[in-house]
Amino acid sequence: MSVAIITGSAGLIGSEAVRFFAKQGMQVVGIDNDMRKFFFGEEASTTWNRKRLEAEVPGYAHHDLDIRDREGIAALFKRFGTDVKLVGHTAAQPSHDWATKDPFSDFTVNANGTLNLLQASRGNCPEAVFIFTSTNKVYGDLPNFLPLVEKEKRWEIDPSHRYNPGIAEDMSIDQSKHSLFGVSKVAADVLVQEYGRYFGMKTAIFRGGCLTGPNHSGTALHGFLAYLMKCAATGTAYTIFGYKGKQVRDNIHSTDLIAAFDEVFRNPGKAEVFNIGGGRESNCSMIEAIDLCEAITGKKMNYNYSEDNRSGDHIWYISDLAKFKARYPGWKIRYDVPRILGEIYEFNRERWAAAPAA
């Protein structure tokens, strides 16, 4: 039986990948040691999601393994050998704010962990498709120097600019403030490209915008829409950081992202890089998202505003999806922001109600 190894398997994207590829008849092996709890505390723990996977996905094999454990990773890959046809690498330290607290953990998880997985794949299943979830933070804060226009509830780009459809893969990753998180992800991103170019492996890199969905264990430092809706539903105070609350993000549902993974798995290239997000079809400002949360929950949000924006944070970021759509014309965005927020609320409202407010 073909094997799919998914790292970060109890997280948002990892768990979606586990369910999807198991339904395709693959044996799914998950790697996740709940580092999200270490990064962000008990409220961000993914244990609840791991238990659901073990109960609901037939044949799912979970391994409580740290991707920094080179010998442990190598042994697991050796066990399955060339039966491994897909490696979906979604595990990461995902917060640019958190990275400043512990740069060593951030870098070793994001960069060294990725190297361990690439080398284990090269040595045991070199024909497997290796898909890596990178980030738009590889571009640093260069998007903030685009010609932006202030609107009533959002920032927008000058409509005459070539990035009006969204930011394309040709944006430079040089001469900008990345955050330490951005740097560790750049290292991993380039490593995955290099194993494709230098060793001929079938690698693909997705530079994601905001990845979201109902399985997200959202927290203050990571998980924009999921945490915002949690605060709206529970009355927890939320803080907007800078830019008048008009900062814009594109948001892609985990289902749409895994559909993109599947397109690559079925027709892979080598060292391919794609910007991925909601694009022009699924994006919102902070203010617009709050308006939607209030409409869905029927409650006024408890939020405050801080003039201090997060260092290196984007004012406006929307992904240009043209390159991926041209390569894989059968793929499209199916979820927009209102549908995403409504699903997050309906899926989690009972679980949130049963837990004390953070």
C-alpha positions as CSV (number, residue, x, y, z in Angstrom):
1,M,0.0,0.0,0.0
2,S,1.2,3.5,-0.8
3,V,2.2,5.5,2.3
4,A,1.8,9.2,3.0
5,I,3.9,10.7,5.8
6,I,2.3,13.9,7.1
7,T,4.2,16.1,9.6
8,G,2.2,18.3,11.9
9,S,-0.5,15.8,11.4
10,A,-2.7,17.0,14.3
11,G,-2.6,20.6,13.2
12,L,-4.9,22.5,10.8
13,I,-3.3,21.5,7.5
14,G,-1.8,18.3,8.6
15,S,-5.1,16.9,9.9
16,E,-6.9,17.9,6.7
17,A,-4.1,16.1,4.7
18,V,-4.5,13.0,6.9
19,R,-8.2,12.7,6.2
20,F,-7.9,13.5,2.5
21,F,-5.1,11.0,1.6
22,A,-6.6,8.3,3.8
23,K,-9.8,8.6,1.8
24,Q,-7.7,8.1,-1.4
25,G,-6.7,4.7,0.0
26,M,-3.2,5.5,1.2
27,Q,-1.8,4.4,4.5
28,V,-1.2,7.6,6.5
29,V,1.6,8.0,9.0
30,G,1.4,11.1,11.1
31,I,4.2,12.9,12.9
32,D,3.2,15.4,15.6
33,N,4.5,15.9,19.2
34,D,2.1,18.8,20.0
35,M,4.8,21.5,19.9
36,R,2.0,23.9,19.4
37,K,1.2,23.5,23.1
38,F,4.9,24.3,23.8
39,F,4.8,27.4,21.6
40,F,1.4,28.9,22.6
41,G,0.1,27.1,25.8
42,E,-2.7,24.7,26.7
43,E,-5.4,26.5,24.6
44,A,-3.4,25.8,21.4
45,S,-2.8,22.1,22.1
46,T,-3.7,19.9,19.2
47,T,-4.3,16.8,21.4
48,W,-8.1,17.1,20.8
49,N,-7.6,16.9,17.1
50,R,-5.1,14.0,17.3
51,K,-7.6,12.0,19.3
52,R,-10.3,12.6,16.6
53,L,-8.0,11.4,13.9
54,E,-7.1,8.2,15.8
55,A,-10.8,7.6,16.4
56,E,-12.1,8.5,13.0
57,V,-9.5,7.7,10.3
58,P,-9.1,4.0,9.7
59,G,-5.5,2.8,9.8
60,Y,-4.0,6.2,10.8
61,A,-0.7,5.6,12.6
62,H,0.4,8.5,14.9
63,H,4.0,9.0,15.9
64,D,4.8,11.4,18.8
65,L,8.1,12.3,17.2
66,D,10.0,15.6,17.1
67,I,11.2,16.5,13.5
68,R,14.5,17.7,15.0
69,D,15.2,14.1,16.0
70,R,17.3,13.1,13.1
71,E,17.8,9.5,14.1
72,G,14.1,9.0,14.9
73,I,13.0,10.5,11.6
74,A,15.5,8.4,9.6
75,A,14.4,5.2,11.3
76,L,10.7,6.0,10.6
77,F,11.4,6.6,6.9
78,K,13.6,3.5,6.7
79,R,10.7,1.4,8.1
80,F,8.5,2.3,5.2
81,G,11.1,2.8,2.5
82,T,10.0,3.2,-1.1
83,D,6.4,2.6,-0.1
84,V,6.4,6.3,0.8
85,K,4.9,8.1,-2.1
86,L,4.1,11.4,-0.5
87,V,5.7,13.6,2.3
88,G,3.4,16.4,3.3
89,H,5.6,18.7,5.6
90,T,3.3,21.0,7.5
91,A,5.0,21.0,10.9
92,A,6.5,24.3,12.0
93,Q,7.0,27.0,14.5
94,P,4.5,29.4,12.8
95,S,4.7,32.7,14.7
96,H,7.0,35.6,13.9
97,D,6.3,37.1,17.4
98,W,7.1,33.8,19.2
99,A,10.4,33.3,17.3
100,T,12.0,36.3,19.1
101,K,11.5,34.5,22.4
102,D,13.4,31.4,21.5
103,P,15.3,31.8,18.2
104,F,17.1,28.4,18.6
105,S,13.8,26.5,18.8
106,D,12.3,28.4,16.0
107,F,15.3,27.8,13.7
108,T,15.9,24.2,14.6
109,V,12.2,23.3,14.1
110,N,11.7,25.1,10.9
111,A,15.2,24.7,9.2
112,N,16.9,21.7,10.8
113,G,13.7,19.8,11.0
114,T,13.1,20.3,7.3
115,L,16.6,19.2,6.5
116,N,16.1,16.0,8.5
117,L,12.9,15.2,6.5
118,L,14.5,16.0,3.1
119,Q,17.5,13.8,3.8
120,A,15.4,11.0,5.1
121,S,13.3,11.2,2.0
122,R,16.3,11.3,-0.3
123,G,17.8,8.3,1.4
124,N,14.7,6.1,1.6
125,C,12.1,7.2,-0.8
126,P,13.7,9.5,-3.4
127,E,10.8,9.3,-5.8
128,A,8.3,10.5,-3.3
129,V,6.6,13.8,-3.8
130,F,7.8,16.3,-1.1
131,I,5.4,19.1,-0.4
132,F,6.4,21.9,1.9
133,T,4.2,24.6,3.5
134,S,6.3,27.7,3.4
135,T,5.0,31.3,4.1
136,N,4.6,34.7,2.6
137,K,7.0,35.9,5.3
138,V,9.8,34.8,3.0
139,Y,9.2,38.2,1.3
140,G,9.8,40.0,4.5
141,D,8.1,43.4,4.8
142,L,8.7,44.3,1.1
143,P,4.9,44.2,0.5
144,N,4.6,47.2,2.8
145,F,6.5,49.4,0.3
146,L,4.0,48.8,-2.5
147,P,1.8,51.8,-3.4
148,L,-1.0,51.3,-1.0
149,V,-4.2,53.3,-0.8
150,E,-6.3,53.8,2.4
151,K,-10.0,53.0,2.0
152,E,-12.8,53.2,4.6
153,K,-12.3,49.7,6.0
154,R,-9.1,48.4,4.4
155,W,-5.8,49.2,2.7
156,E,-5.7,48.4,-1.0
157,I,-3.0,48.5,-3.7
158,D,-3.0,51.1,-6.4
159,P,-5.2,49.5,-9.1
160,S,-2.6,50.3,-11.8
161,H,0.1,48.3,-10.1
162,R,1.1,44.9,-11.6
163,Y,0.5,43.3,-8.2
164,N,-3.1,44.4,-8.2
165,P,-4.2,40.7,-8.8
166,G,-2.0,39.7,-5.9
167,I,1.7,39.4,-5.1
168,A,3.5,37.0,-7.5
169,E,6.4,34.7,-7.0
170,D,8.8,37.2,-8.6
171,M,8.8,39.4,-5.5
172,S,12.3,39.6,-4.1
173,I,13.1,37.8,-0.8
174,D,16.2,40.1,-0.3
175,Q,16.7,43.5,1.5
176,S,13.8,43.4,3.8
177,K,12.9,42.7,7.4
178,H,11.7,39.1,7.6
179,S,11.4,38.4,11.3
180,L,13.4,35.5,12.7
181,F,10.5,33.2,11.8
182,G,10.7,34.5,8.2
183,V,14.4,33.7,8.1
184,S,14.0,30.2,9.4
185,K,11.3,29.6,6.8
186,V,13.4,31.1,4.0
187,A,16.2,28.6,5.0
188,A,13.7,25.7,4.8
189,D,12.1,27.0,1.6
190,V,15.4,27.2,-0.2
191,L,16.5,23.8,1.1
192,V,13.4,22.2,-0.4
193,Q,14.0,23.9,-3.7
194,E,17.6,22.8,-3.7
195,Y,16.8,19.1,-3.0
196,G,14.6,19.4,-6.1
197,R,17.2,21.1,-8.3
198,Y,20.4,19.4,-7.0
199,F,19.1,15.9,-6.3
200,G,16.2,15.8,-8.8
201,M,13.6,15.2,-6.1
202,K,9.9,16.0,-6.8
203,T,9.6,19.0,-4.4
204,A,7.0,21.7,-4.2
205,I,6.8,24.8,-2.0
206,F,3.6,26.6,-1.1
207,R,4.2,30.2,0.2
208,G,1.0,30.5,2.1
209,G,-1.0,33.5,3.1
210,C,-3.3,32.9,6.1
211,L,-4.2,29.2,6.3
212,T,-7.4,28.6,8.1
213,G,-10.3,26.3,8.8
214,P,-12.4,24.7,11.6
215,N,-9.6,22.4,12.8
216,H,-7.3,25.3,13.7
217,S,-6.3,25.6,17.3
218,G,-6.2,29.3,17.0
219,T,-4.3,31.4,19.6
220,A,-3.3,35.1,20.0
221,L,0.0,34.7,18.3
222,H,-1.2,32.5,15.4
223,G,-4.4,31.6,13.7
224,F,-6.0,34.9,12.7
225,L,-9.6,33.9,11.7
226,A,-9.9,30.9,14.1
227,Y,-8.7,33.0,17.1
228,L,-10.8,36.0,16.1
229,M,-14.0,33.9,15.9
230,K,-13.2,32.2,19.2
231,C,-12.9,35.6,20.9
232,A,-16.1,36.7,19.2
233,A,-18.0,33.6,20.4
234,T,-16.6,33.5,24.0
235,G,-16.3,37.3,24.7
236,T,-12.5,37.0,25.1
237,A,-10.8,40.4,24.6
238,Y,-9.0,40.8,21.3
239,T,-6.3,43.3,20.4
240,I,-5.8,44.9,17.0
241,F,-2.2,45.9,16.4
242,G,-1.7,48.9,14.3
243,Y,-2.6,50.0,10.8
244,K,-6.0,51.3,12.0
245,G,-7.3,47.7,11.8
246,K,-7.4,48.0,8.0
247,Q,-4.6,45.5,7.4
248,V,-5.6,43.0,4.7
249,R,-4.9,39.2,4.5
250,D,-6.0,36.6,2.1
251,N,-7.3,33.5,3.7
252,I,-7.4,30.0,2.3
253,H,-9.4,27.2,3.7
254,S,-7.5,24.0,4.6
255,T,-9.7,22.0,2.2
256,D,-8.7,24.2,-0.7
257,L,-5.1,24.0,0.2
258,I,-5.1,20.2,0.4
259,A,-6.9,20.1,-3.0
260,A,-3.8,22.0,-4.2
261,F,-1.5,19.4,-2.5
262,D,-3.4,16.7,-4.4
263,E,-2.9,18.4,-7.7
264,V,0.8,18.5,-7.1
265,F,0.9,14.9,-5.9
266,R,-0.8,13.7,-9.1
267,N,1.4,15.7,-11.4
268,P,4.6,16.8,-9.7
269,G,7.4,18.9,-10.9
270,K,10.8,19.7,-9.3
271,A,11.6,22.7,-7.1
272,E,8.3,24.4,-7.9
273,V,7.4,27.5,-5.9
274,F,3.8,28.7,-5.6
275,N,2.2,31.6,-3.8
276,I,-1.0,30.2,-2.3
277,G,-3.8,31.9,-0.4
278,G,-7.4,33.0,-0.9
279,G,-6.3,35.5,-3.5
280,R,-8.8,38.1,-4.7
281,E,-11.6,35.5,-4.1
282,S,-11.1,35.2,-0.3
283,N,-9.6,38.1,1.7
284,C,-10.5,40.6,4.3
285,S,-9.2,43.4,6.6
286,M,-9.3,43.1,10.3
287,I,-12.2,45.5,10.6
288,E,-14.1,43.6,7.9
289,A,-13.5,40.3,9.7
290,I,-14.7,41.7,13.0
291,D,-17.9,42.9,11.3
292,L,-18.4,39.3,9.9
293,C,-17.8,37.7,13.3
294,E,-20.3,40.0,14.9
295,A,-22.9,39.2,12.3
296,I,-22.4,35.4,12.6
297,T,-22.4,35.3,16.4
298,G,-25.0,38.0,17.0
299,K,-22.6,39.5,19.6
300,K,-20.5,42.6,19.8
301,M,-16.8,41.8,20.0
302,N,-14.8,42.8,23.0
303,Y,-11.7,44.3,21.3
304,N,-9.2,47.1,21.8
305,Y,-6.7,48.9,19.6
306,S,-3.0,49.3,20.0
307,E,-1.1,51.8,17.8
308,D,2.0,49.6,17.8
309,N,1.9,47.2,14.8
310,R,3.8,44.0,15.1
311,S,7.4,44.3,13.7
312,G,7.6,43.2,10.1
313,D,3.8,42.6,9.8
314,H,2.2,43.1,6.5
315,I,-0.2,46.0,5.8
316,W,-1.6,44.4,2.7
317,Y,-1.0,40.9,1.4
318,I,-3.0,39.1,-1.2
319,S,-1.6,36.2,-3.1
320,D,-1.5,36.0,-6.9
321,L,-2.8,32.5,-7.7
322,A,-2.2,32.8,-11.5
323,K,0.9,30.6,-11.6
324,F,-0.7,27.7,-9.7
325,K,-3.9,28.0,-11.7
326,A,-2.0,28.0,-15.0
327,R,-0.1,24.9,-13.9
328,Y,-3.2,23.1,-12.5
329,P,-6.3,24.5,-14.3
330,G,-8.6,22.1,-12.5
331,W,-8.1,23.7,-9.1
332,K,-10.0,26.6,-7.8
333,I,-10.9,28.4,-4.5
334,R,-14.2,27.1,-3.1
335,Y,-14.3,28.9,0.3
336,D,-14.5,32.7,0.8
337,V,-14.1,34.5,4.1
338,P,-17.8,34.5,5.2
339,R,-18.1,30.8,4.5
340,I,-14.9,30.1,6.4
341,L,-15.9,32.1,9.4
342,G,-19.4,30.5,9.5
343,E,-17.9,27.0,9.4
344,I,-15.4,27.8,12.1
345,Y,-18.2,29.0,14.3
346,E,-20.5,26.1,13.8
347,F,-17.8,23.5,14.2
348,N,-16.4,24.9,17.4
349,R,-19.2,26.7,19.2
350,E,-20.0,23.8,21.6
351,R,-16.4,23.0,22.3
352,W,-15.7,26.7,23.1
353,A,-18.8,27.0,25.3
354,A,-17.7,24.0,27.4
355,A,-14.2,25.5,28.0
356,P,-13.4,28.5,30.3
357,A,-12.8,31.8,28.4
358,A,-9.0,32.4,27.8
